[in-house]
Each structure stands twice: as structure tokens, then as C-alpha cells.
Amino acid sequence: MKRFVLFGFFVLVAICVLVALGTWQLERKAWKDALIAELEGKLAAPPTDLPARERWQRLTAATDEFRRVAFPAEFLRGEEALVYSSGSSLRPDVSGPGYFVFAPARLTGGSVVIVNRGFVPEGRQDPKTHTAPSGVVDIVGVMRWPEQRGQFTPPDEPAKGLWFARDPAAMAAAKKWGTIAPFYVDQEGPQPSGGLPKAGPLKASLPNNHLQYAVTWYGLALVILIAAMFFARARRRGAS
């Protein structure tokens, strides 16, 4: 009898844990749905003017990231940094391996904003294949904040002009671009005349598999419950 009670206790604990995990996944799904909806709304909004220089330090990723903006700027010729990528969850039209081309652009008044001009595939990283346009360009894009480095992010190679994280401040320091905006801009347009780098709009194609995970956890809880019921029935029959 004592073993049977202990068995029932462990079954109850296992079911409670699995149900809790399933419920947590449903909560994560609701959070992800809201995040995707917010991101889709920002990316579908018409572009606004780039915030003025005096406001930059008050901007935050929480409130201002993914805001679409439009502004005139002039790229600093011959200056760029490449960020390696094997693909992007926000650019489904891009597949790696390849590089995002980051370049400084000077605004009216002299301030500098780093612009992600777009993607070039492996083998096309030579600047001659994607020279920056001359003169003032009317840029449309999305404000982004620096990427957090992961535990397995390789070290950058500034001597080769190669980075493995989108870190404009590190690029500017290594390239001596001077003081830059705390954000960068993912360029949507205009498209370069030669087709490279490939600029394009961002899309909210974030993975959202939490419902599947919830069903899996709830299903395991149900399987354990049914198996425990059959075991208990078989035990009672054996004892009678």
C-alpha cells in the first residue's frame, strides 16, 4: 500500500509539472502574438522624419526600435564594415552565407548615422561590387539597436573589416568614424543601381511554436494519467 501511495504521489507531481509547462507555453504564445502584432504595426507604418540629434540620447530600443524613418544623408565614400550572416529571421528574402554592409552616412549638420545598406552574398564582399552612391541620398529604413553578443559569437576581425555582431559603436571606434548615433538604420530603399547590397523591408517572421509545445506537454500529462489509471486498475484486479 505504501508503494502504491508513493507511486500516486510521483504521478501527481509529474502531471502537475507537465500541466504547468503547458500553461507556461500558452502564456509565451500570448506574449509572442502581441510582440508580432506590435512589430507588424511598426513595420507597416509610414516612415517619419529621423529624430533630431538632440533627442538621440533619450531614445530607447524598447520604445523606438523598428520605427520606420526617412532622411537625406551622404555616405562616406570608401568606408564600410561587413557583418557576417547565415540568414536573417527579419529578412526572408536573404539567405546566407553572406554579409550585411554597414556604412557611415553624414546628415545635414554633420551628425553621422550608421546604415545597414543591405546584403551581399559570399564572394561579393569586395567593395568594388557594391560601391556607395555619391551625393545626398533620400534613405528610407528602420531604426535598430546594437545586437547583443551571444556566448558563441566569434570575435570580430577589425583588421579585415569583418564583424560577427551588429555593433556600430565597435565599428566606428575601429574605423575612426567619430561619434555616431546610438542606433543604426536598416535600409529599405532606395535600391542601388547595381543591385548590391540588397536592401529590403523587414518582415515580422518570428518563430511562434508555443502552441505546439503546449499541446505536447498537455499530451504527455494525459498519457501519464491514462497509464497510471490502467496500472491502478490492473493492481486492484491482481489484489482481488
Secondary structure, DSSP 8 states (H G I E B T S, - for coil): -HHHHHHHHHHHHHHHHHHHHHHHHHHHHHHHHHHHHHHHHHHHS--EE---GGGGGG--HHHHTT-EEEEEEEE-TT--EEEEEEE-TT-TT-EEEEEEEEEEEEETTS-EEEEEEEEEETT--SGGGS----SEEEEEEEEE------TT----BGGGTEESS--HHHHHHHHT--SEEEEEEEEEE---TT--SB-----------HHHHHHHHHHHHHHHHHHHHHHHHHHHHHH-
